[in-house]
Amino acid sequence: MVAIIPQMSPLGKRSLYFPAAVYAVSAAIAVAVIFRFFAAAFNHDPYHCRSLLTKGTYLDPVHAKSWQPSGCVLKSYAAKPKGQSITPASECLWGKRVMFVGDSTVRETFWAFVKLVDPANNAEGEHIAADKKHEDISIYAGDVKMQFFWDPYLNGTGLKALDWNAKQTDEYRRFALTVVGSGLWFARYGSDNEQTSYIQWKDAMDNAVSKMAMAQEAWGPFVPGNDTFVVQGVEYPNTNRLDLSRKASITTQELGAMNNHLHDLSRKHPKLNIMFAAEEMSRNPASRGKDGLHSTASVATEKANILLNLRCNAASTDRRKYPFDATCCAKYNNANLVQLLMVLAIAVATPLLIANYHSINDSASARVYEALLAVGLVVLYCFYADRTHYFEKISKYYTQTSFLGLSSIAAAIAFATITESSKDQPFLARDQTDEWKGWMQVAILVYHYTGASKVAWIYNIIRVLVASYLFQTGFGHFVFFYKKGDFSLKRAAAVLLRLNILPCALAYMMDTDYLFYYFSPLVTVWFGVLWCTMRVGSHLNHNNRFMVSKLLASAVLFTLIIKVPFFVEGLGKLLKAVALLHGDAKEFRFRLALDLYIPWVGVLVGFAFIKSSEQKWTSHPSWPWIRKLAIVASAVVIPVFVLFEATRETKFVYNAWHPYVSFLPILAFIVLRNATQKLRNSHSTAMAWIGRCSLETFILQFHIWLAGDTKTLLIVAHPDWWLLNFVISTVVFLGASYLVSQKTGALTEWIMGVEKKPVAALPTVRDTATVRNEGDDKGKSIALVVKTEGEAIGQGEPDTQVRPTAPRVGTWGQFAKDLRFRLAVFGVGLWVVNLVASV
């Protein structure tokens, strides 16, 4: 395992020596990619159709629920998507027929299948009430015909229908899916001699399989989405629940012999689909119902769902839309033109950049080469990890043990890396706020990895953490604008590019959209709001009355814009019409509304803090008493808030409260975190390291730590090696995130045409800021200015205002250096790329 070691630059800022960093991350990525490439090269089941049918385990073995096939993720056909009049199963099978042949174990799969196609169908109860269990059944659901042939010995009407179907060469006449199964009936009612009943079953099954194998050969090899035959494996009973007569006649030895023969048939007819998953499911005693013989309703649904995944996941001819969270027997979209060009460009440019890197004498060009190589490799890795079958995926499944276990590991690392500064640190110093971002990001990562969004109280806590990020955004941008007064195009462009290079690149490479990576759009919008607010009447910003009035007016206006659907959603429709920009504007407006007020709280705290320094509030005789009161109140607020959020009925109920109460735990945390000098001067270096690349970890987790656009988990080794997968994917993910965070600043410079090398490029916090008191020429160091996300340009001269250079009339090269021209070209380029990607 390659360690990536932060080094100290001459100016004291943490940095990562490029060749070592790129080579380390590249080596880790290369090992993962090469391993998966060779695994795929020798894999005769590239779309995981065979593993869907044959291998798997219960994610909840205690209750025999949540079946997980080996290396792929099931699509649930149990729910009807909003806005659709028919179920996904019905849509897939519209105008087609489905046939089930066999005994009662096949019949229960048939009824579960009917329910997935038509949830309102109640025919099962009617058949049971009429004592028609041992009769053929024909069900229509819209234009889908589903038939069950009661033929437990595979020698009656079912065999005749099977024989007829096997001879059909016209795809419009044959059945889209044929399921055959038997075994328990032979064991229960066959010959008294176990060997004889087995031979009878074997002959009947061989006869049926020969017909199916010949038909499959005539129809061509099975590929995802084609018509096919499936043999259902023989299921084992829970012998502890069987009645005496069944227990005497049905033996696991005979059923095991039947399944062994099915495995032999599978090797003899490799193109034939045999659902051994039914056999594997039945091995768990909890999977059997009250009679010990048949499946529980949930297990029968799992079997039917597997069949629908086999037949329907790849049946649609339309391009799939993200999230790509169903990977069993499914194909990813063919790459569009933009994706092909991006993959080709990165693949061609990477060896050229590496070959020419050491021959570059210009340090500025070298930084751009480094950035292009680093970001290009990571983006390409995202594509291969989450848009191809090279890497396997598995489902998330929340358990309290996994959530608390990973949280405990993270907490142990945080506490083990606590260090105390030798100098007294100001309130909200850089290391402290980096640590704050870091542990919040770790909590969000654990929340996503373990699928804890289903747990309301955890979801509510995570909402507060997201609000904390936006609090820092409001605080940092306000203090910067108030102190520096820099409203230049260069400053704005630097922040916006730094925030949005990675999500924009991924939106094109992954065929998603910009709003999908919602945190970047959120902080981008808030930067724009605060830039406009502070820019208007900026010459009066130090007038307290004017500032308070301006902030209040801006808050009211922006609240109105968010609360009225016309503005945000209307803008979304306009961008879709003009530039074919797709995104869920309604969802984004919901996210803005959810944290509508907390950035303004950050602004007010920043304003109050600056004024407290100017007016020396801490020197007031009442300050010690106020400080103690604040600490006691904060110590009460946090447990009361946790109790409050945990007792809301659902997370949706809490969402209604969140905009109005989220500031309470945030302010309480800030007070308690700085309650003593020791607390203020201590921080966790591990959490601070993650905090310096929190923007990148938030975005890249979607594709190279998680998968399926956050819905599933990425497998880099083998699905059964959970710990090894977790360690490797975490090392690669964190290394890639830190590397990209270091290099996007150089890309920002390159796009803007800035020649000066930035000192730092990470979202973090400045150590101190100097705000002059009236009549005090020396100034006073106070609590700190949050260095906002995206601040990367001109950091070596914090007090220098950078103005955009006016274009000169002359050569093309002089004109091209003008920032306005470069940004216009960049914007037009993105517009063209978006049009091409939407074709």
Protein Blocks (a to p, Z undefined) as FASTA:
>chain_A
ZZddddddfkopacddfklmmmmmmmmmmmmmmmmmmmmmmpcblnommmmmmgccdfbl
mnopaiadehiacddfkbccehiabdfklmmmgoiacddeddfklmmmmmmmmmmmmmmb
cklmmmmmnopmlcccdddehjaccdddddfkopafmlmmmmmmmmpmbfklmcfbdcdd
ehjlmmmmmcfblklmmmmmmmmmmmmmmmmmmmmmmnopadehiacddddddddddfkl
pcfklmmmmcfklmmmmmmmmmmmmmmmmmbccdfklmmmmmpmklpcfkomaccfklmm
mmmmmmmmmmmmmmpmbdcddddfbfghpacddddfklmmmmmmmmmmmmmmmmmmmmpm
blklmmmmmmmmmmmmmmmmmmmmmmcckbccddddddfklmmmmmmmmmmmmmmmgccd
fbdcdehifklmmmmmmmmmmmmmmmmmnopmmpmklmmmmmmmmmmmmmmmmmmmmmmm
mmnopabfklmmmmmmmmmmmmmmmmmmnopafklmmmlmmmmmmmmmmmmmmmnoplmm
mpmklmmmmmmmmmmmmmmmmmpmklmmmmmmmmmmmnopacdfklmmmmmmmmmmmmmm
mmmmmmmmmmmmmnommlpmklmmmmmmmmmmmmmmmmmmmmmmmmpfblmlmmmmmmmm
mmmmmmmmmmmmmmpmklmmgccfklmmmmmmmmmmmmmmmmmmmgehhpaccdfkbfkl
mmlmmmmmmmmmmmmmmmmmmmmmmmmmmmnopabdcfbfcdcddfbdcdddehianbpa
dddddddehiaghklmmmbccdddddddddfklmmmpmklmmmmmmmmmmmmmmmmmZZ
